[in-house]
Amino acid sequence: MPSSVQREILAAAFGALGPVGTFIQFTYGHVVPVASDVANDLGLAFHLVGRTFLNLPPASVYEIGRSFG
């Protein structure tokens, strides 16, 4: 997904979520699906919540937010 589209989606989501809201991303990719320039521009951080290797294809869950405490 182009960075410009990622930026629009996440800016709108965090506008609705407020300052302490988090965005949960379920993905079949091996890395967080947010471009680093988008995360930096929006002041976002992320961490891996978990993975399931028994799922086909394997899946990952990331929490994306403004800060983690």
PDB file of N, CA, C, O and CB in Angstrom:
ATOM      1  N   MET A   1       0.857  -1.172   0.000  1.00  0.00           N
ATOM      2  CA  MET A   1       0.000   0.000   0.000  1.00  0.00           C
ATOM      3  C   MET A   1       0.904   1.236   0.000  1.00  0.00           C
ATOM      4  O   MET A   1       1.856   1.303   0.777  1.00  0.00           O
ATOM      5  CB  MET A   1      -0.975  -0.003   1.234  1.00  0.00           C
ATOM      6  N   PRO A   2       0.621   2.190  -0.843  1.00  0.00           N
ATOM      7  CA  PRO A   2       1.461   3.401  -0.900  1.00  0.00           C
ATOM      8  C   PRO A   2       1.487   4.154   0.436  1.00  0.00           C
ATOM      9  O   PRO A   2       0.504   4.170   1.176  1.00  0.00           O
ATOM     10  CB  PRO A   2       0.957   4.337  -2.006  1.00  0.00           C
ATOM     11  N   SER A   3       2.621   4.767   0.720  1.00  0.00           N
ATOM     12  CA  SER A   3       2.775   5.525   1.967  1.00  0.00           C
ATOM     13  C   SER A   3       1.720   6.611   2.114  1.00  0.00           C
ATOM     14  O   SER A   3       1.250   6.873   3.221  1.00  0.00           O
ATOM     15  CB  SER A   3       4.156   6.148   2.032  1.00  0.00           C
ATOM     16  N   SER A   4       1.345   7.242   1.011  1.00  0.00           N
ATOM     17  CA  SER A   4       0.346   8.313   1.091  1.00  0.00           C
ATOM     18  C   SER A   4      -1.001   7.777   1.589  1.00  0.00           C
ATOM     19  O   SER A   4      -1.696   8.457   2.344  1.00  0.00           O
ATOM     20  CB  SER A   4       0.170   8.984  -0.285  1.00  0.00           C
ATOM     21  N   VAL A   5      -1.364   6.581   1.177  1.00  0.00           N
ATOM     22  CA  VAL A   5      -2.620   5.969   1.616  1.00  0.00           C
ATOM     23  C   VAL A   5      -2.510   5.546   3.080  1.00  0.00           C
ATOM     24  O   VAL A   5      -3.444   5.749   3.857  1.00  0.00           O
ATOM     25  CB  VAL A   5      -2.979   4.751   0.724  1.00  0.00           C
ATOM     26  N   GLN A   6      -1.366   4.954   3.461  1.00  0.00           N
ATOM     27  CA  GLN A   6      -1.141   4.596   4.862  1.00  0.00           C
ATOM     28  C   GLN A   6      -1.273   5.823   5.754  1.00  0.00           C
ATOM     29  O   GLN A   6      -1.912   5.775   6.804  1.00  0.00           O
ATOM     30  CB  GLN A   6       0.248   3.954   5.043  1.00  0.00           C
ATOM     31  N   ARG A   7      -0.663   6.921   5.324  1.00  0.00           N
ATOM     32  CA  ARG A   7      -0.684   8.166   6.104  1.00  0.00           C
ATOM     33  C   ARG A   7      -2.122   8.660   6.286  1.00  0.00           C
ATOM     34  O   ARG A   7      -2.511   9.043   7.389  1.00  0.00           O
ATOM     35  CB  ARG A   7       0.175   9.258   5.412  1.00  0.00           C
ATOM     36  N   GLU A   8      -2.907   8.651   5.214  1.00  0.00           N
ATOM     37  CA  GLU A   8      -4.306   9.111   5.288  1.00  0.00           C
ATOM     38  C   GLU A   8      -5.122   8.240   6.243  1.00  0.00           C
ATOM     39  O   GLU A   8      -5.878   8.757   7.065  1.00  0.00           O
ATOM     40  CB  GLU A   8      -4.954   9.098   3.886  1.00  0.00           C
ATOM     41  N   ILE A   9      -4.966   6.919   6.133  1.00  0.00           N
ATOM     42  CA  ILE A   9      -5.733   5.998   6.971  1.00  0.00           C
ATOM     43  C   ILE A   9      -5.360   6.170   8.442  1.00  0.00           C
ATOM     44  O   ILE A   9      -6.236   6.297   9.298  1.00  0.00           O
ATOM     45  CB  ILE A   9      -5.496   4.544   6.528  1.00  0.00           C
ATOM     46  N   LEU A  10      -4.055   6.173   8.735  1.00  0.00           N
ATOM     47  CA  LEU A  10      -3.627   6.264  10.128  1.00  0.00           C
ATOM     48  C   LEU A  10      -3.888   7.637  10.727  1.00  0.00           C
ATOM     49  O   LEU A  10      -4.222   7.732  11.908  1.00  0.00           O
ATOM     50  CB  LEU A  10      -2.160   5.934  10.240  1.00  0.00           C
ATOM     51  N   ALA A  11      -3.745   8.690   9.954  1.00  0.00           N
ATOM     52  CA  ALA A  11      -4.054  10.035  10.466  1.00  0.00           C
ATOM     53  C   ALA A  11      -5.534  10.122  10.836  1.00  0.00           C
ATOM     54  O   ALA A  11      -5.881  10.673  11.880  1.00  0.00           O
ATOM     55  CB  ALA A  11      -3.693  11.128   9.413  1.00  0.00           C
ATOM     56  N   ALA A  12      -6.400   9.584   9.991  1.00  0.00           N
ATOM     57  CA  ALA A  12      -7.838   9.595  10.285  1.00  0.00           C
ATOM     58  C   ALA A  12      -8.156   8.714  11.497  1.00  0.00           C
ATOM     59  O   ALA A  12      -8.946   9.099  12.359  1.00  0.00           O
ATOM     60  CB  ALA A  12      -8.642   9.116   9.057  1.00  0.00           C
ATOM     61  N   ALA A  13      -7.540   7.534  11.557  1.00  0.00           N
ATOM     62  CA  ALA A  13      -7.799   6.617  12.672  1.00  0.00           C
ATOM     63  C   ALA A  13      -7.372   7.241  14.000  1.00  0.00           C
ATOM     64  O   ALA A  13      -8.118   7.196  14.978  1.00  0.00           O
ATOM     65  CB  ALA A  13      -7.062   5.280  12.452  1.00  0.00           C
ATOM     66  N   PHE A  14      -6.167   7.826  14.034  1.00  0.00           N
ATOM     67  CA  PHE A  14      -5.703   8.398  15.295  1.00  0.00           C
ATOM     68  C   PHE A  14      -6.401   9.712  15.616  1.00  0.00           C
ATOM     69  O   PHE A  14      -6.444  10.119  16.777  1.00  0.00           O
ATOM     70  CB  PHE A  14      -4.204   8.611  15.251  1.00  0.00           C
ATOM     71  N   GLY A  15      -6.940  10.373  14.616  1.00  0.00           N
ATOM     72  CA  GLY A  15      -7.788  11.536  14.878  1.00  0.00           C
ATOM     73  C   GLY A  15      -9.050  11.123  15.611  1.00  0.00           C
ATOM     74  O   GLY A  15      -9.534  11.847  16.482  1.00  0.00           O
ATOM     75  N   ALA A  16      -9.583   9.966  15.262  1.00  0.00           N
ATOM     76  CA  ALA A  16     -10.790   9.452  15.918  1.00  0.00           C
ATOM     77  C   ALA A  16     -10.483   8.786  17.256  1.00  0.00           C
ATOM     78  O   ALA A  16     -11.301   8.838  18.175  1.00  0.00           O
ATOM     79  CB  ALA A  16     -11.496   8.461  15.006  1.00  0.00           C
ATOM     80  N   LEU A  17      -9.308   8.159  17.374  1.00  0.00           N
ATOM     81  CA  LEU A  17      -8.961   7.425  18.591  1.00  0.00           C
ATOM     82  C   LEU A  17      -8.565   8.320  19.755  1.00  0.00           C
ATOM     83  O   LEU A  17      -8.681   7.917  20.913  1.00  0.00           O
ATOM     84  CB  LEU A  17      -7.845   6.478  18.303  1.00  0.00           C
ATOM     85  N   GLY A  18      -8.104   9.513  19.467  1.00  0.00           N
ATOM     86  CA  GLY A  18      -7.673  10.412  20.532  1.00  0.00           C
ATOM     87  C   GLY A  18      -6.233  10.150  20.940  1.00  0.00           C
ATOM     88  O   GLY A  18      -5.574   9.278  20.374  1.00  0.00           O
ATOM     89  N   PRO A  19      -5.745  10.898  21.915  1.00  0.00           N
ATOM     90  CA  PRO A  19      -4.321  10.871  22.254  1.00  0.00           C
ATOM     91  C   PRO A  19      -3.811   9.565  22.864  1.00  0.00           C
ATOM     92  O   PRO A  19      -2.614   9.287  22.792  1.00  0.00           O
ATOM     93  CB  PRO A  19      -4.037  11.967  23.193  1.00  0.00           C
ATOM     94  N   VAL A  20      -4.678   8.768  23.455  1.00  0.00           N
ATOM     95  CA  VAL A  20      -4.203   7.529  24.073  1.00  0.00           C
ATOM     96  C   VAL A  20      -4.713   6.270  23.363  1.00  0.00           C
ATOM     97  O   VAL A  20      -4.506   5.157  23.844  1.00  0.00           O
ATOM     98  CB  VAL A  20      -4.625   7.493  25.526  1.00  0.00           C
ATOM     99  N   GLY A  21      -5.369   6.448  22.235  1.00  0.00           N
ATOM    100  CA  GLY A  21      -5.903   5.314  21.500  1.00  0.00           C
ATOM    101  C   GLY A  21      -4.815   4.483  20.841  1.00  0.00           C
ATOM    102  O   GLY A  21      -3.735   4.989  20.537  1.00  0.00           O
ATOM    103  N   THR A  22      -5.103   3.214  20.622  1.00  0.00           N
ATOM    104  CA  THR A  22      -4.182   2.337  19.906  1.00  0.00           C
ATOM    105  C   THR A  22      -4.900   1.691  18.734  1.00  0.00           C
ATOM    106  O   THR A  22      -6.121   1.529  18.732  1.00  0.00           O
ATOM    107  CB  THR A  22      -3.599   1.259  20.847  1.00  0.00           C
ATOM    108  N   PHE A  23      -4.112   1.333  17.754  1.00  0.00           N
ATOM    109  CA  PHE A  23      -4.588   0.719  16.522  1.00  0.00           C
ATOM    110  C   PHE A  23      -4.016  -0.688  16.501  1.00  0.00           C
ATOM    111  O   PHE A  23      -2.799  -0.851  16.583  1.00  0.00           O
ATOM    112  CB  PHE A  23      -4.165   1.547  15.238  1.00  0.00           C
ATOM    113  N   ILE A  24      -4.849  -1.698  16.394  1.00  0.00           N
ATOM    114  CA  ILE A  24      -4.390  -3.082  16.355  1.00  0.00           C
ATOM    115  C   ILE A  24      -4.381  -3.529  14.900  1.00  0.00           C
ATOM    116  O   ILE A  24      -5.394  -3.446  14.205  1.00  0.00           O
ATOM    117  CB  ILE A  24      -5.296  -4.015  17.232  1.00  0.00           C
ATOM    118  N   GLN A  25      -3.229  -4.002  14.452  1.00  0.00           N
ATOM    119  CA  GLN A  25      -3.051  -4.411  13.055  1.00  0.00           C
ATOM    120  C   GLN A  25      -2.791  -5.909  12.997  1.00  0.00           C
ATOM    121  O   GLN A  25      -1.804  -6.398  13.546  1.00  0.00           O
ATOM    122  CB  GLN A  25      -1.885  -3.627  12.387  1.00  0.00           C
ATOM    123  N   PHE A  26      -3.673  -6.627  12.334  1.00  0.00           N
ATOM    124  CA  PHE A  26      -3.526  -8.056  12.086  1.00  0.00           C
ATOM    125  C   PHE A  26      -2.992  -8.197  10.680  1.00  0.00           C
ATOM    126  O   PHE A  26      -3.588  -7.664   9.744  1.00  0.00           O
ATOM    127  CB  PHE A  26      -4.882  -8.835  12.272  1.00  0.00           C
ATOM    128  N   THR A  27      -1.893  -8.895  10.500  1.00  0.00           N
ATOM    129  CA  THR A  27      -1.279  -8.982   9.178  1.00  0.00           C
ATOM    130  C   THR A  27      -0.695 -10.362   8.924  1.00  0.00           C
ATOM    131  O   THR A  27      -0.342 -11.085   9.856  1.00  0.00           O
ATOM    132  CB  THR A  27      -0.194  -7.926   9.027  1.00  0.00           C
ATOM    133  N   TYR A  28      -0.602 -10.708   7.673  1.00  0.00           N
ATOM    134  CA  TYR A  28       0.060 -11.942   7.273  1.00  0.00           C
ATOM    135  C   TYR A  28       1.507 -11.689   6.874  1.00  0.00           C
ATOM    136  O   TYR A  28       2.204 -12.614   6.457  1.00  0.00           O
ATOM    137  CB  TYR A  28      -0.691 -12.596   6.124  1.00  0.00           C
ATOM    138  N   GLY A  29       1.966 -10.448   6.996  1.00  0.00           N
ATOM    139  CA  GLY A  29       3.354 -10.115   6.690  1.00  0.00           C
ATOM    140  C   GLY A  29       4.267 -10.431   7.859  1.00  0.00           C
ATOM    141  O   GLY A  29       3.808 -10.697   8.970  1.00  0.00           O
ATOM    142  N   HIS A  30       5.565 -10.398   7.596  1.00  0.00           N
ATOM    143  CA  HIS A  30       6.557 -10.711   8.623  1.00  0.00           C
ATOM    144  C   HIS A  30       7.034  -9.476   9.385  1.00  0.00           C
ATOM    145  O   HIS A  30       7.704  -9.599  10.411  1.00  0.00           O
ATOM    146  CB  HIS A  30       7.741 -11.401   7.994  1.00  0.00           C
ATOM    147  N   VAL A  31       6.693  -8.293   8.890  1.00  0.00           N
ATOM    148  CA  VAL A  31       7.092  -7.040   9.539  1.00  0.00           C
ATOM    149  C   VAL A  31       5.870  -6.144   9.677  1.00  0.00           C
ATOM    150  O   VAL A  31       4.846  -6.367   9.031  1.00  0.00           O
ATOM    151  CB  VAL A  31       8.217  -6.319   8.733  1.00  0.00           C
ATOM    152  N   VAL A  32       5.988  -5.125  10.525  1.00  0.00           N
ATOM    153  CA  VAL A  32       4.871  -4.197  10.707  1.00  0.00           C
ATOM    154  C   VAL A  32       4.528  -3.566   9.351  1.00  0.00           C
ATOM    155  O   VAL A  32       5.428  -3.133   8.631  1.00  0.00           O
ATOM    156  CB  VAL A  32       5.222  -3.091  11.770  1.00  0.00           C
ATOM    157  N   PRO A  33       3.249  -3.511   8.999  1.00  0.00           N
ATOM    158  CA  PRO A  33       2.855  -3.052   7.673  1.00  0.00           C
ATOM    159  C   PRO A  33       2.707  -1.533   7.542  1.00  0.00           C
ATOM    160  O   PRO A  33       1.921  -1.054   6.725  1.00  0.00           O
ATOM    161  CB  PRO A  33       1.572  -3.696   7.298  1.00  0.00           C
ATOM    162  N   VAL A  34       3.455  -0.782   8.339  1.00  0.00           N
ATOM    163  CA  VAL A  34       3.425   0.674   8.269  1.00  0.00           C
ATOM    164  C   VAL A  34       4.825   1.138   7.893  1.00  0.00           C
ATOM    165  O   VAL A  34       5.802   0.776   8.548  1.00  0.00           O
ATOM    166  CB  VAL A  34       2.950   1.314   9.627  1.00  0.00           C
ATOM    167  N   ALA A  35       4.918   1.938   6.843  1.00  0.00           N
ATOM    168  CA  ALA A  35       6.215   2.453   6.412  1.00  0.00           C
ATOM    169  C   ALA A  35       6.833   3.297   7.523  1.00  0.00           C
ATOM    170  O   ALA A  35       6.122   4.027   8.213  1.00  0.00           O
ATOM    171  CB  ALA A  35       6.073   3.284   5.115  1.00  0.00           C
ATOM    172  N   SER A  36       8.140   3.203   7.698  1.00  0.00           N
ATOM    173  CA  SER A  36       8.811   3.920   8.784  1.00  0.00           C
ATOM    174  C   SER A  36       8.653   5.429   8.650  1.00  0.00           C
ATOM    175  O   SER A  36       8.542   6.122   9.662  1.00  0.00           O
ATOM    176  CB  SER A  36      10.288   3.559   8.818  1.00  0.00           C
ATOM    177  N   ASP A  37       8.640   5.960   7.419  1.00  0.00           N
ATOM    178  CA  ASP A  37       8.465   7.410   7.249  1.00  0.00           C
ATOM    179  C   ASP A  37       7.071   7.847   7.691  1.00  0.00           C
ATOM    180  O   ASP A  37       6.912   8.943   8.228  1.00  0.00           O
ATOM    181  CB  ASP A  37       8.701   7.813   5.780  1.00  0.00           C
ATOM    182  N   VAL A  38       6.067   7.011   7.474  1.00  0.00           N
ATOM    183  CA  VAL A  38       4.706   7.314   7.906  1.00  0.00           C
ATOM    184  C   VAL A  38       4.640   7.309   9.437  1.00  0.00           C
ATOM    185  O   VAL A  38       4.082   8.223  10.042  1.00  0.00           O
ATOM    186  CB  VAL A  38       3.695   6.292   7.308  1.00  0.00           C
ATOM    187  N   ALA A  39       5.210   6.282  10.049  1.00  0.00           N
ATOM    188  CA  ALA A  39       5.212   6.199  11.514  1.00  0.00           C
ATOM    189  C   ALA A  39       5.929   7.404  12.113  1.00  0.00           C
ATOM    190  O   ALA A  39       5.443   7.996  13.077  1.00  0.00           O
ATOM    191  CB  ALA A  39       5.884   4.888  11.984  1.00  0.00           C
ATOM    192  N   ASN A  40       7.073   7.770  11.556  1.00  0.00           N
ATOM    193  CA  ASN A  40       7.829   8.919  12.065  1.00  0.00           C
ATOM    194  C   ASN A  40       7.055  10.220  11.889  1.00  0.00           C
ATOM    195  O   ASN A  40       6.990  11.029  12.815  1.00  0.00           O
ATOM    196  CB  ASN A  40       9.180   9.020  11.358  1.00  0.00           C
ATOM    197  N   ASP A  41       6.468  10.432  10.716  1.00  0.00           N
ATOM    198  CA  ASP A  41       5.712  11.659  10.443  1.00  0.00           C
ATOM    199  C   ASP A  41       4.533  11.830  11.395  1.00  0.00           C
ATOM    200  O   ASP A  41       4.214  12.948  11.801  1.00  0.00           O
ATOM    201  CB  ASP A  41       5.211  11.656   9.005  1.00  0.00           C
ATOM    202  N   LEU A  42       3.885  10.714  11.751  1.00  0.00           N
ATOM    203  CA  LEU A  42       2.695  10.764  12.611  1.00  0.00           C
ATOM    204  C   LEU A  42       3.027  10.572  14.089  1.00  0.00           C
ATOM    205  O   LEU A  42       2.134  10.603  14.936  1.00  0.00           O
ATOM    206  CB  LEU A  42       1.699   9.706  12.178  1.00  0.00           C
ATOM    207  N   GLY A  43       4.305  10.374  14.400  1.00  0.00           N
ATOM    208  CA  GLY A  43       4.705  10.186  15.793  1.00  0.00           C
ATOM    209  C   GLY A  43       4.224   8.877  16.388  1.00  0.00           C
ATOM    210  O   GLY A  43       3.869   8.810  17.565  1.00  0.00           O
ATOM    211  N   LEU A  44       4.217   7.824  15.556  1.00  0.00           N
ATOM    212  CA  LEU A  44       3.696   6.537  15.998  1.00  0.00           C
ATOM    213  C   LEU A  44       4.814   5.553  16.322  1.00  0.00           C
ATOM    214  O   LEU A  44       5.890   5.590  15.725  1.00  0.00           O
ATOM    215  CB  LEU A  44       2.785   5.953  14.938  1.00  0.00           C
ATOM    216  N   ALA A  45       4.539   4.686  17.267  1.00  0.00           N
ATOM    217  CA  ALA A  45       5.429   3.589  17.622  1.00  0.00           C
ATOM    218  C   ALA A  45       4.620   2.302  17.503  1.00  0.00           C
ATOM    219  O   ALA A  45       3.390   2.337  17.453  1.00  0.00           O
ATOM    220  CB  ALA A  45       6.030   3.768  19.073  1.00  0.00           C
ATOM    221  N   PHE A  46       5.299   1.195  17.459  1.00  0.00           N
ATOM    222  CA  PHE A  46       4.588  -0.070  17.349  1.00  0.00           C
ATOM    223  C   PHE A  46       5.367  -1.163  18.047  1.00  0.00           C
ATOM    224  O   PHE A  46       6.582  -1.075  18.223  1.00  0.00           O
ATOM    225  CB  PHE A  46       4.348  -0.437  15.882  1.00  0.00           C
ATOM    226  N   HIS A  47       4.644  -2.189  18.438  1.00  0.00           N
ATOM    227  CA  HIS A  47       5.306  -3.385  18.952  1.00  0.00           C
ATOM    228  C   HIS A  47       4.494  -4.617  18.588  1.00  0.00           C
ATOM    229  O   HIS A  47       3.277  -4.572  18.412  1.00  0.00           O
ATOM    230  CB  HIS A  47       5.499  -3.296  20.483  1.00  0.00           C
ATOM    231  N   LEU A  48       5.216  -5.698  18.487  1.00  0.00           N
ATOM    232  CA  LEU A  48       4.624  -6.981  18.139  1.00  0.00           C
ATOM    233  C   LEU A  48       3.887  -7.524  19.355  1.00  0.00           C
ATOM    234  O   LEU A  48       4.481  -7.690  20.421  1.00  0.00           O
ATOM    235  CB  LEU A  48       5.706  -7.985  17.649  1.00  0.00           C
ATOM    236  N   VAL A  49       2.601  -7.801  19.200  1.00  0.00           N
ATOM    237  CA  VAL A  49       1.805  -8.370  20.282  1.00  0.00           C
ATOM    238  C   VAL A  49       1.956  -9.888  20.283  1.00  0.00           C
ATOM    239  O   VAL A  49       2.075 -10.506  21.341  1.00  0.00           O
ATOM    240  CB  VAL A  49       0.315  -7.967  20.142  1.00  0.00           C
ATOM    241  N   GLY A  50       1.949 -10.481  19.099  1.00  0.00           N
ATOM    242  CA  GLY A  50       2.075 -11.935  19.026  1.00  0.00           C
ATOM    243  C   GLY A  50       2.087 -12.436  17.596  1.00  0.00           C
ATOM    244  O   GLY A  50       1.793 -11.708  16.647  1.00  0.00           O
ATOM    245  N   ARG A  51       2.434 -13.694  17.478  1.00  0.00           N
ATOM    246  CA  ARG A  51       2.458 -14.368  16.183  1.00  0.00           C
ATOM    247  C   ARG A  51       1.871 -15.760  16.340  1.00  0.00           C
ATOM    248  O   ARG A  51       1.945 -16.368  17.408  1.00  0.00           O
ATOM    249  CB  ARG A  51       3.901 -14.440  15.611  1.00  0.00           C
ATOM    250  N   THR A  52       1.299 -16.240  15.277  1.00  0.00           N
ATOM    251  CA  THR A  52       0.863 -17.627  15.247  1.00  0.00           C
ATOM    252  C   THR A  52       1.453 -18.282  14.010  1.00  0.00           C
ATOM    253  O   THR A  52       1.147 -17.904  12.880  1.00  0.00           O
ATOM    254  CB  THR A  52      -0.692 -17.737  15.254  1.00  0.00           C
ATOM    255  N   PHE A  53       2.298 -19.261  14.244  1.00  0.00           N
ATOM    256  CA  PHE A  53       2.951 -19.947  13.137  1.00  0.00           C
ATOM    257  C   PHE A  53       2.134 -21.145  12.671  1.00  0.00           C
ATOM    258  O   PHE A  53       2.400 -21.711  11.611  1.00  0.00           O
ATOM    259  CB  PHE A  53       4.351 -20.393  13.543  1.00  0.00           C
ATOM    260  N   LEU A  54       1.134 -21.531  13.471  1.00  0.00           N
ATOM    261  CA  LEU A  54       0.291 -22.660  13.086  1.00  0.00           C
ATOM    262  C   LEU A  54      -0.779 -22.259  12.080  1.00  0.00           C
ATOM    263  O   LEU A  54      -1.350 -23.115  11.405  1.00  0.00           O
ATOM    264  CB  LEU A  54      -0.360 -23.263  14.312  1.00  0.00           C
ATOM    265  N   ASN A  55      -1.047 -20.979  11.981  1.00  0.00           N
ATOM    266  CA  ASN A  55      -1.986 -20.471  10.989  1.00  0.00           C
ATOM    267  C   ASN A  55      -1.323 -20.531   9.613  1.00  0.00           C
ATOM    268  O   ASN A  55      -0.114 -20.330   9.501  1.00  0.00           O
ATOM    269  CB  ASN A  55      -2.435 -19.015  11.333  1.00  0.00           C
ATOM    270  N   LEU A  56      -2.091 -20.802   8.583  1.00  0.00           N
ATOM    271  CA  LEU A  56      -1.553 -20.780   7.218  1.00  0.00           C
ATOM    272  C   LEU A  56      -2.300 -19.729   6.417  1.00  0.00           C
ATOM    273  O   LEU A  56      -3.494 -19.900   6.172  1.00  0.00           O
ATOM    274  CB  LEU A  56      -1.671 -22.181   6.535  1.00  0.00           C
ATOM    275  N   PRO A  57      -1.660 -18.658   6.003  1.00  0.00           N
ATOM    276  CA  PRO A  57      -0.258 -18.336   6.273  1.00  0.00           C
ATOM    277  C   PRO A  57      -0.092 -17.845   7.711  1.00  0.00           C
ATOM    278  O   PRO A  57      -1.063 -17.421   8.336  1.00  0.00           O
ATOM    279  CB  PRO A  57       0.255 -17.270   5.280  1.00  0.00           C
ATOM    280  N   PRO A  58       1.146 -17.899   8.243  1.00  0.00           N
ATOM    281  CA  PRO A  58       1.388 -17.385   9.593  1.00  0.00           C
ATOM    282  C   PRO A  58       0.938 -15.931   9.712  1.00  0.00           C
ATOM    283  O   PRO A  58       1.015 -15.169   8.748  1.00  0.00           O
ATOM    284  CB  PRO A  58       2.877 -17.509   9.956  1.00  0.00           C
ATOM    285  N   ALA A  59       0.472 -15.557  10.889  1.00  0.00           N
ATOM    286  CA  ALA A  59      -0.067 -14.213  11.104  1.00  0.00           C
ATOM    287  C   ALA A  59       0.656 -13.527  12.257  1.00  0.00           C
ATOM    288  O   ALA A  59       1.196 -14.175  13.154  1.00  0.00           O
ATOM    289  CB  ALA A  59      -1.581 -14.273  11.384  1.00  0.00           C
ATOM    290  N   SER A  60       0.650 -12.185  12.208  1.00  0.00           N
ATOM    291  CA  SER A  60       1.241 -11.359  13.256  1.00  0.00           C
ATOM    292  C   SER A  60       0.225 -10.300  13.672  1.00  0.00           C
ATOM    293  O   SER A  60      -0.601  -9.866  12.870  1.00  0.00           O
ATOM    294  CB  SER A  60       2.573 -10.699  12.774  1.00  0.00           C
ATOM    295  N   VAL A  61       0.300  -9.891  14.936  1.00  0.00           N
ATOM    296  CA  VAL A  61      -0.553  -8.828  15.462  1.00  0.00           C
ATOM    297  C   VAL A  61       0.363  -7.755  16.045  1.00  0.00           C
ATOM    298  O   VAL A  61       1.223  -8.040  16.878  1.00  0.00           O
ATOM    299  CB  VAL A  61      -1.565  -9.376  16.545  1.00  0.00           C
ATOM    300  N   TYR A  62       0.163  -6.516  15.592  1.00  0.00           N
ATOM    301  CA  TYR A  62       0.935  -5.369  16.069  1.00  0.00           C
ATOM    302  C   TYR A  62       0.014  -4.367  16.729  1.00  0.00           C
ATOM    303  O   TYR A  62      -1.120  -4.172  16.293  1.00  0.00           O
ATOM    304  CB  TYR A  62       1.709  -4.706  14.917  1.00  0.00           C
ATOM    305  N   GLU A  63       0.506  -3.730  17.787  1.00  0.00           N
ATOM    306  CA  GLU A  63      -0.173  -2.596  18.398  1.00  0.00           C
ATOM    307  C   GLU A  63       0.567  -1.340  17.944  1.00  0.00           C
ATOM    308  O   GLU A  63       1.787  -1.247  18.076  1.00  0.00           O
ATOM    309  CB  GLU A  63      -0.210  -2.715  19.976  1.00  0.00           C
ATOM    310  N   ILE A  64      -0.173  -0.384  17.413  1.00  0.00           N
ATOM    311  CA  ILE A  64       0.401   0.865  16.918  1.00  0.00           C
ATOM    312  C   ILE A  64      -0.204   1.992  17.743  1.00  0.00           C
ATOM    313  O   ILE A  64      -1.423   2.075  17.897  1.00  0.00           O
ATOM    314  CB  ILE A  64       0.129   1.067  15.374  1.00  0.00           C
ATOM    315  N   GLY A  65       0.655   2.858  18.273  1.00  0.00           N
ATOM    316  CA  GLY A  65       0.172   3.945  19.105  1.00  0.00           C
ATOM    317  C   GLY A  65       1.150   5.101  19.159  1.00  0.00           C
ATOM    318  O   GLY A  65       2.216   5.061  18.543  1.00  0.00           O
ATOM    319  N   ARG A  66       0.779   6.127  19.897  1.00  0.00           N
ATOM    320  CA  ARG A  66       1.647   7.307  20.006  1.00  0.00           C
ATOM    321  C   ARG A  66       2.788   7.089  20.973  1.00  0.00           C
ATOM    322  O   ARG A  66       3.848   7.699  20.835  1.00  0.00           O
ATOM    323  CB  ARG A  66       0.845   8.513  20.439  1.00  0.00           C
ATOM    324  N   SER A  67       2.585   6.230  21.946  1.00  0.00           N
ATOM    325  CA  SER A  67       3.656   5.886  22.873  1.00  0.00           C
ATOM    326  C   SER A  67       3.232   4.654  23.657  1.00  0.00           C
ATOM    327  O   SER A  67       2.045   4.360  23.800  1.00  0.00           O
ATOM    328  CB  SER A  67       3.984   7.075  23.830  1.00  0.00           C
ATOM    329  N   PHE A  68       4.214   3.957  24.150  1.00  0.00           N
ATOM    330  CA  PHE A  68       3.928   2.780  24.971  1.00  0.00           C
ATOM    331  C   PHE A  68       4.691   2.929  26.279  1.00  0.00           C
ATOM    332  O   PHE A  68       5.912   3.090  26.309  1.00  0.00           O
ATOM    333  CB  PHE A  68       4.323   1.447  24.231  1.00  0.00           C
ATOM    334  N   GLY A  69       3.918   2.869  27.357  1.00  0.00           N
ATOM    335  CA  GLY A  69       4.365   3.153  28.587  1.00  0.00           C
ATOM    336  C   GLY A  69       5.243   2.633  29.512  1.00  0.00           C
ATOM    337  O   GLY A  69       5.404   3.195  30.594  1.00  0.00           O
TER     338      GLY A  69
END
